[in-house]
Amino acid sequence: MEDILLADRFEERAKVVKAMAHPSRLMVIDELSRGERCVCDLRDLVGADLSTVSKHLSVLKRAGIVEDERRGKQIYYRLRVPCVINFFHCIESVIEAGRK
């Protein structure tokens, strides 16, 4: 039983990592680490059409990385768990270590 729970936990971790595994989604996460943004701001940042950005945000939302709030006609996104940005620091360490 414990092995099943451990395997499930690794599956959940993989879901989060897979959700981040796209340059545009990493850009969105980085931008949201500075505070909430509307979809229009994120569209401009990513440089893609609204439907593409919305799909990226949907992936991040399903993984539990971001949450949204509708205000009038705009939808604003923010990091659900801001500590996810700490993972970026770890990634940068791996990149730097690989250059040595």
For each residue, the residues with C-beta under 8 A, 3 or more apart:
1: 4 5
2: 5 6
3: 6 7
4: 1 7 8
5: 1 2 8 9
6: 2 3 9 10
7: 3 4 10 11
8: 4 5 11 12
9: 5 6 12 13
10: 6 7 13 14
11: 7 8 14 15
12: 8 9 15 16
13: 9 10 16 17
14: 10 11 17 18
15: 11 12 18 19 63
16: 12 13 19 20 63 64 65 84
17: 13 14 20 21
18: 14 15 21 63
19: 15 16 25 59 60 62 63 65
20: 16 17 25 26 29 60 63 65 84 87
21: 17 18 25
22: 25 26 56 59
23: 26 27
24: 27 28 46 48 52 53 56
25: 19 20 21 22 28 29 56 59 60
26: 20 22 23 29 30 88
27: 23 24 30 31 45 46
28: 24 25 31 32 42 45 46 53 56 57 60 66 77
29: 20 25 26 32 33 60 65 66 79 84 85 88
30: 26 27 33 34 85 88
31: 27 28 34 37 41 42 45
32: 28 29 35 36 37 66 77 78 79
33: 29 30 79 82 85
34: 30 31
35: 32 78
36: 32 69 76 77 78
37: 31 32 41 42 45 76 77 78
38: 41 42 74 75 76 77
39: 42 43 50 53 54 57 74 75 76 77
40: 43 44 50 74
41: 31 37 38 44 45
42: 28 31 37 38 39 45 46 53 57 77
43: 39 40 46 48 49 50 53
44: 40 41 47
45: 27 28 31 37 41 42
46: 24 27 28 42 43 52 53 56
47: 44
48: 24 43 52 53
49: 43 52 53
50: 39 40 43 53 54
51: 54 55
52: 24 46 48 49 55 56
53: 24 28 39 42 43 46 48 49 50 56 57
54: 39 50 51 57 58
55: 51 52 58 59
56: 22 24 25 28 46 52 53 59 60
57: 28 39 42 53 54 60 61 66 68 77
58: 54 55 61 62
59: 19 22 25 55 56 62 63
60: 19 20 25 28 29 56 57 63 65 66
61: 57 58 64 65 66 67 68
62: 19 58 59
63: 15 16 18 19 20 59 60
64: 16 61 80 81
65: 16 19 20 29 60 61 79 80 81 84
66: 28 29 32 57 60 61 77 78 79 80
67: 61 77 78 80
68: 57 61 75 76 77 78
69: 36 75 76 78
70: 74 75 76
71: 74 75 76
72:
73:
74: 38 39 40 70 71
75: 38 39 68 69 70 71
76: 36 37 38 39 68 69 70 71
77: 28 32 36 37 38 39 42 57 66 67 68
78: 32 35 36 37 66 67 68 69
79: 29 32 33 65 66 82 84 85
80: 64 65 66 67
81: 64 65 84
82: 33 79 85
83: 86
84: 16 20 29 65 79 81 87
85: 29 30 33 79 82 88 89
86: 83 89 90
87: 20 84 90 91
88: 26 29 30 85 91 92
89: 85 86 92 93
90: 86 87 93 94
91: 87 88 94 95
92: 88 89 95 96
93: 89 90 96 97
94: 90 91 97 98
95: 91 92 98 99
96: 92 93 99 100
97: 93 94 100
98: 94 95
99: 95 96
100: 96 97
